[in-house]
């Protein structure tokens, strides 16, 4: 009861003022990971009710649609499965940091369709889940009751770019939940084709109950069947086949009868899971949620159960972020809202296993894909751009991105004395550069020193700077060797300019501050002295005729000197304020003379291209609010324009806004630059001076330091569960799951307890006994569904049987089903109750001591309580005309009338 009261009180503090009305070229739908990343095209000439969602690269249909039947009339809400283009009218689009909200007039009903891709700064398990929500609310426009039915489906096109690939599927059923599951018959682990992973498993879930029906099979049968009967026949097609042959479709329908409005949201849960998700050199790494769930079935069941809470958390997060951004401007709040999911979805959050199959929760690493440009893994220049978002939302996550790069290079795999640019170009496989290219060595070394120090100073966690001090020192020494005005090098945009020299000097200054934080005064003096000497030399060469030139000695050259933002953010105070003022004046004159609707060029050598990332870094560096707002307006104009195709890109043509590159890139995290300026700098503490190559550096722990935006959301709740959660999560460290089998050869070997069909096949674990399974959630979900128990283990699967204690399963309808959890290693059991209690207390004491030694809890920051309630979104334009575009020869019969091509 207390938690419920506090939750209501916290949510009441947040307000979502209406964002500026926009009509972008694409609307994010499911945006969670590099491979679960889809959009609906809405550029001029497209129609929401006659167009299929597509993968982020807009080169492959990922079919997903929804319909409402009002008094027997079928009306398509989104998707390309029908020819209906007149009876639904898209009146408004609202994009928040986690949600895309479509307001649609469908006959006699006003319908709100919401796509929710959560951002969960307070819970790494939830953030790592590859699932998203679709939920629909409807209300009668005339106040009368109407006969209402809903239908939605997805197809196997999510599994591969190759429509000839064979796939298999099954439906898992319980009295409270239905899950469609599909995968390639022969998946290829760690392989992608045309940006799409070849080893994903699709999950589409819907709560079971009155009026719910389902079907798997040919879309040419499923959709007309629903159109005719207002229901599906609860049947399963077992004719496994190619993705493009009688397109396998996984459908759910709901008959609500006669209503005037939906009493609760109609919700589907959708996911695309992979395991393992990353290969780090030779090590398989797994999504972090495996530390909590025994299988994906348990995870998606909990995800469905958590819907109401997840929606509340999302609204609170959105409102907090929007309110903070509105302190700058309404346009800034809108661009940050669009950038948020894009910045977060380019990353896989992973954990490793030890040789016994136990999860190493102190070894957390994140891996970013260079979406929109290449397959590079943890591209340093892209991470540098994206860093403000990670610092703002949860600075601990920033450390998870740095850890794999630092660990590889500390272990001297490369042999270079400067930083690598990435971990190879074959995401999701991360490798080391044995001979990293030297042309970007100043860029990468400066970026890494900046990011490591930013993580330390904003998190207050010294783990990375202590563990990798020698490596960081090597990079700083290299930057000193390249002098104040290095030549023969290039920045991230392949330009050799004064901006690059500035980055190197700031990197040296970061090293001075790192050394000072660790009490290494001699080193700090050395690096600080070099940085001061170099900045004076740099200024004399780089500042010409009242502005910083791009090319040394070329007074006519200029560019966005975006590395000034690093000086401003970290407070290195290398740059005199007079230089900032002169540069602001110069930018103002350039905007007046050469600027367009979409801003100004990022360098005079590329006069017709703008970059949202560097534009927003410059906006963060300036103290001129008029200039700041004008720079933001250029980015806003591109983001909100639907004149040309492409998911919000980082680089675009200035005259007309045409996309150049960087679509769907996580680099858009740069748009958080102004929010990051409000972060509090801290004195870094904790950590150790070294770590073994096989484990954590000390910085990769599951403790979290959420940013100012995130921290305020649950600040009132955090203290209540801290002590209990600490013991609970520490105990859970040694509990493991059995890896999910990725291909379907044994898909129907076992019956799934409590259901009609098996969800997961249990593989034989080589090397002896299989890891024990972890119990499900330890709290009562608000949105109740029955649990999926693990599949029965075959007799020939050797399995260790630890001593166990029983606990109540919160998922059972009565709360009384007993489940077992493995005993903690090292615990003892006495025949005496009193002795057992003493042992348990002693175990708890030891565990709490270990927690204090191994983790560092940082309480969430305070938040501004001066907020009200969410306002209604503004009305907007109506939907466009039919698209009439065929992609990849895709053909699928519509509902309710047939068509031979997909538009």
N, C-alpha and C positions, 0 to 999 in steps of 0.2 A: 504494500500500500504506500509506504514511504517513497519507494522508487517511482511509483506511478505519479504521485503528487509532485515530486521533484521534476520528473520528465515534463509534465504539463507546465510547471512553472518555468522551466528552462525554455520550452518552445514558445511560450507566450512572450518571451523577450525579443523574439526575432521578427523582422518584418521584411517582406519582399515587395518593395515598390516596383511598379510596373516598369519593365525594361523598355528601351527604345524599340519601336516596331521595326522589324527587319524581315527581309525576304531573301535569305542567302541562296547560293547555288545548290547547296546540299544540306540535308537535315540529318544529324547523327541519330542512328537507331540503336544498334547494339555496338557499343564502343568500349571494349574491355581489355583486349590484348592485341598484339600485332596480328593475330590470325582470327580474332573474333571482332570484326571491325567493319561495320556496314553502314551505308548511307542511302537516303532517298534523294534522287536528283530533283531539284525544283527550279532549275534555271528557266529562263523564258521559254515558253512553249511546252513545258512538261506539266503533267497532271498527276497529282497524288493518287487518284483513283484509277489510273490506267498505266502505271509505271512500276516496274519491279525494283525493289531494293538491290543495290549492287555492292560488291566488295569495295574497299576504300580506293582501289586503283581505277574504279569505274570501268573495268574490263571484263567483269564476270558477274552474271546475275546470281544473287543468293536469294532465292524466292522465299518470300514471307508475306502473308497477306491476312487481312481481317475484314469481315463483313458483318453488317447488322441487317436483320430482317425486321421491318416495321409493318405490321398488319399485312403480312404476306408478301411484301415488296422487298427484293434483295437490293441492298445498297452497299457498295464497296467502300470501306473506310481508307484502306491503302493497299498497294500491291497492284500487280498487272494481270490478274486472272480473269478480268472481264472487260466488256466494252462500255460499261456504264461511265459516262463522263458528265452527266447532267444533273443527276438526282442527289449528288452530294456536293457540298460547297465548303471548301477549306477557307474559313474566315479569319483564322489567326494562327500564327506560329510563335511560340515562346520558347526560347532556348535558355535554360538555366545551366549552372555548372554540371549538374547530374542528369537533367531531364530535357527531353524534347516533347513539348506539349502542343498537340494539334487540336484546334477547335473546329468542329465540322458540323454543318447542318445536314442532317440525314432525314429527309422526309419530315415527319412530325416530331422528330427528336433532335435536341442539341446534344452532340456527342463530344466527349473529350478523350482523346487517345494519347496516352503518355508512355514514352519509352524511357525507362530509368536504368542508367548504367551507374551504379553506386560508386562514390568515392568515400572510402572509410578510413579517415586518418587516425582513428583511435583503435583500430583492430586490424592487424596485419593478415589474419586468417580471412576475414571478410574481404579485404582489399585484394587478396590473391585469388578469390573465387572467379572463375571464368564464366559467370552467369549474368544475365540481365533480366529485367522485368518489362513486360508489356501489360498495361492495365487500362481499362476502359470504364468510363462513367457516362451515363446517359440520363437526360431529363426531358420530359415532354414539353414541347413548345406551347401547347395549347392547354396544359393543365389536366388533360384527360388521360385515361389509361389507354395503352396500346399493347398489342401483342408483340413481344420482343424476343428475338433469338440472336445469338452470336455464333460466329464461326471463325476459326483461324487455323492456318496450316503453315508448315515449312516443308521444303523438299530437300533431297539429298545433295543438291547443288552446293551446299555449304561445305561438302567434304573434299571436293577436288575441282580443279580447273578443267579436268578431262572428263567430259560427259560419257566417255566410253568405259570409265572405271567401274568395276563391279562393286556393289555395296550390299550389306545385309542389315537387318533391323529386327526389333522386337518391341513389344509393349509390356511394361511391368504394371501390374494392377494391384491396388489394395482398396479397401472400402473408402479411403479418404484421399487417395492420390493416384493419378495415372501418369506414367512417364513413357514417352516414345524415345527409343534409343537407336542410333544408326551409326555405322562406320564402314569404311572400305573393307572389302573382303580380304585384301592383302595390303595393309597400310605400309608405308615406307617411313620408318622412324627418322626423325631429324632431316626430313627432306621437304622442300617447298618447290612448287611449280607455279610460275606467274604470281608469286607472292603468297600463294595459298598453301597451307600445310597439308601434307599427305598422310598425316597420322592423327587426325582429330576424330573425336567421337561426339556426335550430336545428341543433345538431350532437349526434349520439349515436354514440359510438365504442366499439368492442370489439376486443380483440386477436384476430387471425385465427389459426387453427391446427386441430389435430385435434379433431373433435367439434363445431366451430363451424358454425352455420347462421344464415341471416338471411332477412328478408322485409320488403318494404314493401307496404302494402295495407290493405284493410278489416279492422278488428279482429275482425269477425264471421267472418272466414276465418282470420286468422293464429293466434288463440288456440286455436280448436278443432283446427286443423291440428297445432299443437304437442302438444295434449293427446292426440291420437290417435296421432301418429307419434313423439313424443318428439324431434322435430326439425322444422325448417322446410325449405322446398323451395328456398331460395336463388333467389327470384324477386323481380322488381320490377314493381310496378303503375305503369303510365305514364298512367293515366286521371286526370289532374290535375283537381281538383274543390274544392268548398267544404269548409271545415274540418269542418262538421257533417254532410256527406253521406258516408255509409259511412265514418265517421271514419278518415282516413288515419293509419295506425299504422306505427311504425318499430321493428322487432323484431330481437332477437338471442336465440339459444339456444345452450346448451352441454351436451353429453353427456359426463359424466365416467366413465361406466361404473360398475363396482362398486368402491366405496371405503368406508373406515371414517371418513375425514376428508379435507378438502381439503388438498392439499399446499401450496398458495398461495392467496391471496385471489382470488376471481372478481371482476373489476373492470370496471365500465363508466365511461366519461368522458362527461360531459354538459355542454353549453354553450349559451349564448344570446348571440350576438355582434351588435353594431351598429357601423356605421361610416358617417359620423362619429358620435361619441357625444354631442357637445355643440356647440351654436352659441353662441359667446361674442361678443355684439353681432353683428358681421358675419363673424366668423372661425369656420370649421369646425375643431373640435378632435377629436383621435383618441385612442383608448385607448393608454396608454403602451406596451403590448406590441408595437405596430407598429414601434417603434424596433429591435426585435430580429428579428421574423419578417416574411417577405415576404407571407404570407397566413395566413388563419385555419387552413388545412389544416396548414401547418408548425407553427403554435402548438399545435393540439390533438394533433398527433403527438408533439411534445416533451412535452406534458402527460401523455400516456399513458406515454411513455418514462420519465418522472420519477416514476412512481407510488410505487415503493418508497422513494425518497428523500423525496418529499413527505410520505408517511405518517410517516416517522421524524421529519422536521422538525415535523410537526403534534403528534406525541406529546410531543416535547421541549418545544415551546411550551406545550402544555396543562399538562404537569406543572410547568413552571416557574411559570406563572401561578397554577395551583391552589395550589401550595406556598406562594407568597408571600401569597395571599389567606387561606389557612388560618392564617397568623400572626394574623389578626384573629379569624376564627371559621369553622366549617364552613359555616354559613349564608351568610356573606359569600362564601366560595369558590364556592358554588353560584350565587348571583345574578350574580357577575362572569362566571362561565362562560356563563350564558345571555345576558348582555348583550353579550358580545364580538362575535359574528357580527352581531348587530343593529346595533351601533355602526359596524362597518366596511362593511356592505353598503349603506348609504345613500349611497355616494359613488362617483363615476366619476373615475378618475385619468387625466389627459389630457396631450397634448403637441401642439405646433403644428408646422406646416411653413412653410418660407420660400417665396419666389416660385419657386424652382427645384425645389420638392418635397423638399428636404432636411429631415430632422427637426431641430428646435431643442431639443435635450435640456437646454438651460439654461432652457427656458420650460415648466415643469411646473406645471399647475394642477389642483386637485381641485374637484369640484362636488357639493354635498350636496343631496339632495332632502328636503323636509319630509314624509317618509313618515308616513302615519297622520293627517295634518291637512290638507295642501294640496299644491300644486305649486310652492311657493316654492323658489327656487334660493339656496343658501348662506344660509339663514335665520340671522341673527346670534344670535338667542336660543337656537336649537336647537344651533348650533355651540358657544355658551358652555356649554350643559349637557353636550355630548358631549366637550368638550375634555380632561377628565382621561384618557379612554381613549386619545386620540391622543398626549397627552404621555407616557403610560406605555408604549404599544406602539412608537411611533416618532415622536418630537417633530418630525422633519423633515416628516412628513406634515401636521402641524398648520399648518406654514408654507404648504404647497400649498393648503390651504383658504382661508387669509387672502389670498393673492396676488391672485386675481381681484377681490376686493372692494377691496383697497387700490389696485390699478392703475387701476380705473375712477374712483375718487374722487380720486386724485392728479391725474388728467388733467382735472379740473374739469368733468366731464360733467354733474354734478348742480348745481353752483353753490351748494350748501348748505354751511354751516359746521359741520355735525354729520353723524354717520355714517348711511348708508343701512341699512334693516332687512334687505335681501336684494337679490337681483338679479332681481327680477321674480317672477311667479307662473305661469310657463309652462315649467317644467322639461320637456325638456332645453335650452330656449333661455334664455340668461342675458342680461339687459338692465339698463340703468341706470335708476334712478328720477330723472327730470329734476327732480321736485319731491318729495323724500322726505317722508313724513308727519312732522310735528313732535311728535306726541303721544308717540312712542317714542324721541325723540331722545336723552334722557338715558340710557335703557336701552341703546340701540345704541352710543352713543359710549363709555359705560363698559365695555360688553362688549368692544368692539374694542381699547380701550387695555389692558384686562386680557389679552386673548388674545395681542396682539402682544408685550407684555412677557413673558408666560409662555413664549412660543415662544423669545424671545431668551435669557432667563435659564436655561432648562432645556436648550437646545441649545448655548448658547455661541456662537451665530451672530448677529452684529449686522447681517446684510444687510437685514432688513426695517426695523429701527429707523433705520438710516442712510438707506436709500433713501426712506423715507416720513416722515422726521422732521417736515418742514413740515406734512404732513397731520395727523399725530398731534398736533402742537402746536395746530393749528386746533381739533381736537376738544376738547383739554384746556381751551383758552381758552373754548370754548363752555360747558363744564361749570362753569367758574368763574362765568360770567355767569348761570347758573341758580340760584346761591346754594346754601347748605348744605341747605336744606329746600325743594326745588323743589315748586311746586304747578302743577296743570294738566297734568301729565304722567302717564304710566302705564307700568307695567312689562310684562313679557312676558305676564302673566296679566290685563292690563287693570285693574290695581289701582294707585291713587296712594297710596303708603305710604312709611314711613320706610326700608324696605328699599331702595327705589329711590334715595332720597337717599344712602344709604350706598354704593351702587354708584357714583354719580357722584363721590363723594369718593375712593373707592379708585382710580377712573380717573385722577383728578388726581395722586394719589400715584404711580401707575404711570408717569405722564409725568415726574414728578420723578426716578424711578429710571432711566428711559430717558435723560434728559438727563445724569444723573450717569455712566451707563455710557459715554456718548459724549464725556465731558469737557467738557460745557457747564455749568459750575458755576453761572453766573448764572441760567440757566433752571431748573436743579435746585433752587436755593434759592427761587426764586419759587414754583414749583409745590409744593414741600414745605411752604413757609410757608402757602400757601393751604389745603393739605390739613389741616394741623394746626389752623389756625384754624377751618376748617369742621367738623372732627370734634368739636371742643369745643362748637361751637354746636349741632351735630346731637345730641350726647349729652344736652344740657340739655333738648332738646325731645322726643327719641325714647325716653329711658329714664324710665319712669313706674312707680311702685309695684314696683320691683324687676325689671322686664323691659322689653324693647324693644316698644313698641306698634306696631301696624300703621298706624293713622291718628294723625297728630300731634294731641295734645290729647284723645284718646279713650282713657282708661285701661282701658276694657273690651276694647279691640281688641288683637289679637295675630296673629302669623303666624310661619311658618318664615322666619327671617332668614338665608336661605341665602347671602347675599352676604358673610357673615362668613367663609365658606370661602375667598373670594378673598384676604382679609387673612391667613388662616392659611397658605394655600398659598404665597403670594408673600413672606411675611414682611414685609409693609408695616408691621406693628406700630402700626397706627393705633388699634386697640381695646384698651382696658385689660383685663387679665385678670379684673378684678373684674366687668366687664360679661359676659364669657364665663361666669363661674361663676354669676352671677345668672340668666342666660338658661338655662343647663343646669338649674338648679333649677326654673325655670318650666316648661320642657318636661317635666320629670319629673312635675310636678303635673298638667299637661294630659294626659299619657298615662294617669295614674292615674284622672283624673276623666272624660275625654272620649274616651280612646283605645279602639280596637277591635282585633280581630285584624289588620286591615289598616293600623293606624297612626293618625295624627292628621291633621287638616285642614291644608292649606298656608296658609290664612288664615281668620280668624274670620268674614269676610264670605261664605265658601263653606264652611260648616261640615260638609258631608257628602262632601267630595271630598279625596282624598289624591293626592300626586304623588311617584312614585318618585324623580324627578330631584332635587327640592329636599329631600326627606327625606334622601337620601344626601349631599347637600352639607352639611346640618346635621350628619349623622353624622361627616363629615370635619372639621367645625369644632370639635366638642366634645372636651374632654379627659376627660370622664366616660365610662369604658368601659362601665358598666352602661347608661347612656342610649344610647350608641352601639349596643350590641348590641340594645337594645329597638327602636330605629329600624330597624335592619337586619332584625329579625324581622318587622316589618310589611310590608316590601317582599318578603321571602322568602315570606311567607304568600300574597301576591297572585300572585307569580311561579309558585309551586308548586301553586296551586289550579286544579282543572279544573271548578269549579262553574259557570263561565260562559264563553262563547266569546270569542275574540279573542287575537291574538298579543300577548304581554307588552306592555301599554300603559303610557304614562307617567302617565295620569290615570285614576282609578277611584273608584267609589263606596265609601265607608268601611263602611257597614253590611253589604254583601254582596259587595263586590269586583267589581261589574259594571263593564265597560269604559265609559269616557267618551270618551277620545280618545287619540291618540298610539300606536296599534297599530303595531308593527314600527318604531318611530321610532329613528333613530340617536342621539337624545337620551339613550338609556339608557347611553351612554358615561359619564354622570354617576356610574354605579355604581362606576367606577374611582376615585372621589374619595379613598378611603383609601390606595390603592396609590400615587397620584400624590404623596401627602405624603412618600413616601420618596425622591423624586427629588432629585438633587443640583443645587443652584443653581450656575451658572457665570458667569464674567465674559465677556460677549459680546464677540467680536472679529470682524474680517473685514468684508467688504461694502464698498460704495462709497456716496458721498453722494447719488447720483442715478442714474437710468437712463432710457433712452428708452422711450416708451410702447409701442413695438412689440416690445420684447424683455423679457428678464428683469429683475427688480428687483435681481438679485444674490442673492436668497434662494431662488429656484426653480431649484435645480440638482439633478442626479441624485445628488449625494452625500447620504448618509443618516446621521442620528444616531438610532439605534435606542434605545428606552427600556431601562430596567434589566431588565425582564422579557425582552425580546427579545435584548438584547445577550449575556446569559449563554449562550444556546443555542449560538452559533457563535463565541464569543470565542476558543476555542483554535484555530479554523481561519482566522480573519480575516487574520492577519498573513502566513500562508503565500502567499496569492495576491494580496496588495495591489499590489505593484509590477507584476506581469504583468497583473492585471485593469485597473489604471489605464491602461496603454498600450492594451490590447485595447478597452476601452470608449471611450476617446478616439478611436481609429481608426474605431470603428463609427459615430461621430456623423454622418458624412456619407453613410452608406449608407442607402438609402431603399427603400421598397417601392412596388409599384403598387397603388393603392387597389382594394379588392374591389368588384366591381359588385354593387349591392344587388338589382337585380331580374333576372328570369330570362329575358328575351327572347332572350339569346344563350347560354342555359345549356348547350346541346348543340352549340355551334359547333365546339369543338375536342376532340380526344382528349387525355386527360390522360396524360402520359408515365408508363409503368410501371403503369397501372391500366386498368380497363375503361371508366371513365366520367370525364368531366371534373369536377373539383371546383369550379373557379372560372373565370368568364369574364373575359377581360382587356379592359378598356375602352380606347378611344382617349383619350390624355391630351391635352387641349387645350393649345395654346401650344407645340407642338413635341415634342421627344423625351420619352419617358417616363423616370421615374426608374429607375435600375438596381436590381436586386433584391439583397437582403441574403442572405448565406449562412446556413444553419441553425446550430444549437448548435455551440460550439467545445469540447465535452467529450463523453466517452462516456457515454450514459445507461445506468443500471443495468437498466432495464426496456426491453429492446431491441425496437424495431419499425423497419421500413423507412421511409425518408423519403418524403414526397410532394414531387416536384419541381414547380416552377411550370409552369402550363399553357403550351403553345406560343403564341408571339406571332404574330398574323396579319401577313402581308406588308405590309399598309397601315399598320401601327402603327410610326411612326418611333421609333427607339430609339437613344440614344447608346451607343457601344461604347467604354467606357474601356479603357485598358491594364489588364491583369489579372495577378495572380499566382495560382498554384494552391495549393490546400491539400487535405489528405485529408479526405474526408467521413466523419465518425465514425459515421454512421448505416448505412453499407453493411455487409452481412454480413461482408465481409473487411476493412473499414476502408480500402479502396484506391480508392474512386471519387473522381475528381478533380472539384472544383467550383471556380469562379472567384469572386473577390471584387474589387470595384472598387479601383483604386489610390487612394491618398490624394491629395487635392489638393495640388499643389505638390511632389510627389516627383519625382525625376529618375532616369533609368536610364542607366547607362554600359555601353559594350560590354565593359568590363573588369570582371572579378569583384571585384578589389580596390576599384575605384572604386565599384562598386555597393554593396559593404559599407560603405565610408566614408559614402556618401550615406544609407544606411539608418540607420547609427548617428547621423548628424547629425539625421535626421528624428526619431528616437526621442528624442534630447536635447531638440529643440525642443518635441516633444509633451509631454514630462514637465514642462518649464518652464511650458507653457500650463496643464497640469493644476494645477500649484501655484498659478498665478495665479487660475484660475477656480473652483477648488473648495476645500473645506476638509474634510479627512477627520477624522471624530471616531471614535476607536476604541470598540468596544462596552464598556459598563461591566462590572465584575467581577460574578460571581455566587457564591452560596453553594453550595459543593460538598457540603454535608452532607445528601445525599439518597440514597435507596435505589432500589428497583425498584417497578414498577407493581403494585398489588394488584388482586385480582379485584373486580368490582362486586358489590354486595349483591343478593340476590334480592328480588323485589317482587311486587306483586299481579298477578293474571291479567287478561287482556283483558276489555273490557266487552261489552255486548250489541250486536246490530246497530243501525245508526243509522237506517236507513229514511228518509233525507232525499234529496229530489230537488232538484238545483240547476240552474236554467235549462232545465228540460225535457230534460236530458241523457239520452240513451238509447244504450246500448252493450251488445252481447251479451257475456255472461260466459264464463269458462272454468272448468269444462267444460260447465256448463249455462247455458241462455239466461235472460236477464231483460230486461224491457222498459224499465226505468228504471235510472239510476245512483243508487245510494244514497250 
